[in-house]
């Protein structure tokens, strides 16, 4: 008997009921401030994931060891950021209400706000671990407050001081860095200080939202993104940091800002797929312990 031809990310073909992690895509890039194309990231990652094995030699674990369900891409309104965010929040709410971990594939970084809103409804004492080249702390960008350049400021508006922990940041205007000095926990340029941040979160079993903007990576290894910034980290450093963060009580996560057509070699998409595989395995292992 034939089955529907539905493309999922490699190894993420469990049924929803049994799944502990639920993947979903938010193909949205309507507020991109430089080079668009991140809306095509989720579909490219699914398609190219079959160039990988399900097994990770880094973690000695296999995607087939865990029940992960890929629920596909949302159909989002490109003419309204708020309607798009509402759809993302609604999907994340369903997944969280069923006791599962929503893992969002962007899309531009603004999509994070929808999932954070949902996570805060379930976990009011939520903290955010944020990997990025950019501070994303602008009050507005060209008069617009719902922008990928403002997403962490909008999260701050919901959460307040001391609950957003930022790493690898190497770009932003002066006001963003001044804002961070007072209101967020920013670690510029690298993952230095990550373990010190994580220890109290682990000890208190604090719920964590984990957001990875792939442009935290140096553009020499990841050029396929809308706003590349020289001076980023390499893949082994990112992998180690993901494994560290996965020891916390991560309740939701995302990976975003792959713009596949901006790297015709396909190397950026392949790297994004590998990061996602390692992220899923790290989170799944921690939740099963």
C-alpha positions as CSV (number, residue, x, y, z in Angstrom):
1,X,0.0,0.0,0.0
2,X,1.4,3.4,-0.9
3,X,1.9,6.1,1.7
4,X,1.7,9.9,1.2
5,X,4.9,11.5,0.0
6,X,5.5,13.8,3.0
7,X,9.1,15.1,3.5
8,X,10.2,15.2,7.1
9,X,13.6,16.0,8.6
10,X,15.7,12.9,8.7
11,X,14.7,10.5,11.5
12,X,11.8,12.7,12.7
13,X,9.0,10.4,11.6
14,X,7.5,9.2,14.9
15,X,3.8,9.6,15.5
16,X,2.7,12.7,17.4
17,X,1.3,10.8,20.4
18,X,4.6,9.0,21.2
19,X,6.9,11.9,20.4
20,X,8.7,13.9,23.1
21,X,10.1,16.5,20.7
22,X,8.0,18.1,18.0
23,X,9.6,19.9,15.1
24,X,7.7,22.6,13.2
25,X,8.7,25.2,10.6
26,X,8.0,28.9,10.5
27,X,9.0,30.0,6.9
28,X,8.8,33.8,7.6
29,X,11.3,36.5,6.7
30,X,9.1,39.6,6.1
31,X,11.1,41.9,8.4
32,X,14.6,40.9,7.2
33,X,16.7,44.0,7.1
34,X,19.4,43.0,4.7
35,X,19.3,39.9,2.5
36,X,16.0,37.9,2.4
37,X,15.6,34.2,2.0
38,X,15.3,32.7,5.5
39,X,11.7,31.7,4.7
40,X,13.2,28.9,2.6
41,X,15.3,27.6,5.5
42,X,13.0,24.9,6.9
43,X,12.2,23.2,3.6
44,X,15.9,23.3,2.5
45,X,16.9,21.7,5.8
46,X,14.3,18.9,5.5
47,X,15.4,18.2,1.9
48,X,19.1,18.2,2.5
49,X,18.9,16.4,5.8
50,X,19.0,13.1,3.9
51,X,22.7,13.8,3.2
52,X,23.3,13.1,6.9
53,X,23.3,9.9,8.9
54,X,20.9,9.7,11.8
55,X,23.8,8.7,14.0
56,X,26.0,11.3,15.7
57,X,29.6,10.2,16.5
58,X,29.9,13.4,18.6
59,X,27.2,12.2,21.1
60,X,27.2,8.4,20.3
61,X,23.5,8.7,19.8
62,X,21.0,8.2,17.0
63,X,17.8,10.0,16.0
64,X,16.2,6.6,15.7
65,X,16.8,6.2,19.5
66,X,14.2,8.8,20.2
67,X,10.6,9.6,19.2
68,X,10.6,12.9,17.3
69,X,7.7,14.2,15.2
70,X,8.0,16.7,12.4
71,X,4.7,18.5,12.1
72,X,5.7,20.4,9.0
73,X,5.6,24.1,8.1
74,X,3.0,26.6,9.2
75,X,1.2,28.6,6.6
76,X,2.0,32.1,7.7
77,X,0.7,35.5,6.7
78,X,3.6,37.4,5.1
79,X,1.7,40.7,5.2
80,X,1.3,40.7,9.0
81,X,4.0,40.0,11.5
82,X,1.5,39.8,14.3
83,X,-0.7,37.3,12.6
84,X,2.4,35.2,11.8
85,X,3.5,35.3,15.5
86,X,0.0,34.4,16.6
87,X,0.1,31.2,14.4
88,X,3.5,30.3,15.8
89,X,2.4,30.8,19.3
90,X,-0.7,28.7,18.7
91,X,1.3,25.8,17.4
92,X,3.8,26.0,20.3
93,X,0.9,26.2,22.8
94,X,-0.6,23.0,21.5
95,X,2.7,21.2,21.8
96,X,3.5,22.5,25.2
97,X,0.0,21.7,26.5
98,X,0.6,18.1,25.4
99,X,3.7,17.9,27.5
100,X,6.1,17.9,24.6
101,X,9.1,20.2,23.6
102,X,8.4,22.4,20.6
103,X,11.5,22.9,18.4
104,X,11.0,25.7,15.9
105,X,12.8,26.0,12.6
106,X,13.0,29.6,11.2
107,X,12.7,31.6,9.3
108,X,14.1,35.0,10.5
109,X,14.7,35.5,14.2
110,X,11.4,37.3,14.8
111,X,9.7,33.9,14.8
112,X,11.2,33.3,18.2
113,X,8.8,35.8,19.8
114,X,5.8,33.7,19.1
115,X,7.3,30.6,20.7
116,X,8.6,32.6,23.7
117,X,5.1,33.9,24.3
118,X,3.7,30.4,24.4
119,X,6.5,29.2,26.7
120,X,6.0,32.1,29.1
121,X,2.3,31.1,29.4
122,X,3.4,27.7,30.7
123,X,6.6,28.7,32.5
124,X,6.3,32.2,34.0
125,X,9.9,32.0,35.4
126,X,11.4,31.3,32.0
127,X,15.0,32.3,31.1
128,X,16.3,32.6,27.6
129,X,19.7,31.4,26.4
130,X,20.5,33.3,23.2
131,X,23.3,32.5,20.7
132,X,23.6,35.2,18.0
133,X,25.9,37.6,16.1
134,X,23.5,40.4,16.8
135,X,22.1,41.8,20.0
136,X,18.6,42.1,18.5
137,X,17.8,44.6,21.3
138,X,16.7,47.6,19.2
139,X,13.6,49.4,20.5
140,X,12.5,49.6,16.8
141,X,14.0,49.2,13.4
142,X,12.9,52.0,11.0
143,X,9.9,52.7,13.2
144,X,8.8,49.0,13.4
145,X,8.9,47.2,16.8
146,X,8.2,43.7,15.4
147,X,11.4,43.2,13.5
148,X,14.1,40.5,13.7
149,X,16.4,43.4,14.9
150,X,14.1,43.9,17.9
151,X,13.1,40.3,18.9
152,X,15.1,40.1,22.1
153,X,13.9,43.5,23.2
154,X,10.3,42.3,22.7
155,X,11.1,39.2,24.8
156,X,12.6,41.5,27.4
157,X,9.4,43.5,27.5
158,X,7.7,40.3,28.6
159,X,10.3,39.1,31.0
160,X,12.2,41.9,32.6
161,X,15.8,42.2,33.9
162,X,18.3,39.4,34.3
163,X,16.5,36.6,32.5
164,X,18.1,36.9,29.0
165,X,21.6,35.5,28.6
166,X,23.3,36.4,25.3
167,X,26.4,34.9,23.8
168,X,28.6,35.5,20.7
169,X,27.2,39.0,20.3
170,X,29.4,41.1,18.1
171,X,27.1,43.5,16.3
172,X,24.5,46.1,17.2
173,X,24.2,49.9,17.7
174,X,25.6,51.6,20.7
175,X,22.2,51.9,22.4
176,X,21.8,48.1,22.2
177,X,25.0,47.4,24.1
178,X,24.2,50.1,26.6
179,X,20.7,48.6,27.1
180,X,22.4,45.1,27.6
181,X,24.7,46.5,30.2
182,X,21.7,47.3,32.4
183,X,19.0,44.8,31.5
184,X,20.4,41.6,30.0
185,X,23.4,39.3,30.6
186,X,25.5,39.8,27.5
187,X,28.7,37.9,26.7
188,X,30.3,39.3,23.6
189,X,32.2,37.5,20.9
190,X,32.3,33.9,22.3
191,X,30.8,31.4,24.7
192,X,33.0,32.6,27.6
193,X,31.1,32.5,30.8
194,X,28.4,30.0,29.6
195,X,29.1,27.4,32.3
196,X,28.9,30.0,35.0
197,X,25.5,31.1,33.7
198,X,24.2,27.5,33.4
199,X,25.1,26.2,36.8
200,X,22.5,28.2,38.8
201,X,19.9,27.5,36.2
202,X,20.6,23.7,36.5
203,X,20.7,23.8,40.3
204,X,17.3,25.5,40.4
205,X,15.8,23.5,37.5
206,X,14.9,26.8,35.9
207,X,12.9,26.5,32.6
208,X,14.9,27.7,29.7
209,X,14.1,28.8,26.1
210,X,17.1,28.1,23.9
211,X,17.3,30.2,20.7
212,X,20.1,29.7,18.1
213,X,20.6,32.2,15.4
214,X,23.0,30.4,13.1
215,X,24.8,33.6,12.2
216,X,26.6,33.2,15.6
217,X,28.8,31.0,13.3
218,X,31.6,32.7,11.4
219,X,30.6,33.4,7.8
220,X,33.7,31.5,6.6
221,X,31.9,28.3,7.5
222,X,28.3,29.6,7.4
223,X,27.9,32.3,4.7
224,X,24.2,31.4,3.9
225,X,22.5,33.9,6.1
226,X,21.0,37.3,5.7
227,X,23.3,39.4,7.8
228,X,26.7,37.7,8.1
229,X,29.1,39.1,10.6
230,X,32.8,38.3,10.7
231,X,34.4,37.1,13.9
232,X,32.0,34.2,14.8
233,X,32.5,30.9,16.4
234,X,33.2,27.6,14.6
235,X,31.1,24.4,14.5
236,X,32.9,22.5,17.2
237,X,32.5,25.4,19.6
238,X,28.8,25.7,18.9
239,X,28.3,21.9,19.3
240,X,30.0,22.0,22.7
241,X,27.9,24.9,23.8
242,X,24.7,23.2,22.6
243,X,25.6,20.1,24.7
244,X,26.2,22.4,27.7
245,X,22.9,24.2,27.4
246,X,21.0,20.9,27.0
247,X,21.8,20.0,30.6
248,X,19.4,22.7,31.7
249,X,15.6,22.3,31.8
250,X,15.0,23.3,28.2
251,X,11.3,23.6,27.6
252,X,11.3,25.0,24.0
253,X,14.0,25.9,21.4
254,X,14.5,27.2,18.0
255,X,17.1,27.4,15.2
256,X,16.9,30.2,12.6
257,X,18.3,32.5,9.9
258,X,19.5,30.0,7.3
259,X,19.0,31.6,3.9
260,X,19.9,28.6,1.7
261,X,20.1,30.4,-1.7
262,X,22.8,32.7,-0.4
263,X,25.3,29.8,-0.3
264,X,25.1,28.1,-3.7
265,X,27.5,25.4,-2.6
266,X,24.9,24.0,-0.1
267,X,27.5,23.9,2.7
268,X,25.6,26.3,4.9
269,X,22.4,24.2,4.6
270,X,24.4,21.0,5.4
271,X,25.9,22.7,8.4
272,X,22.5,23.9,9.6
273,X,21.2,20.3,9.3
274,X,24.0,19.0,11.4
275,X,23.5,21.6,14.0
276,X,19.8,20.7,14.2
277,X,20.6,17.0,14.4
278,X,23.0,17.6,17.3
279,X,20.5,19.9,19.0
280,X,17.7,17.4,18.8
281,X,19.9,14.6,20.1
282,X,21.2,16.7,23.0
283,X,17.7,17.8,24.0
284,X,16.2,14.3,23.6
285,X,18.9,12.7,25.7
286,X,18.5,15.1,28.5
287,X,14.7,14.7,28.6
288,X,15.0,10.9,28.7
289,X,17.4,10.9,31.6
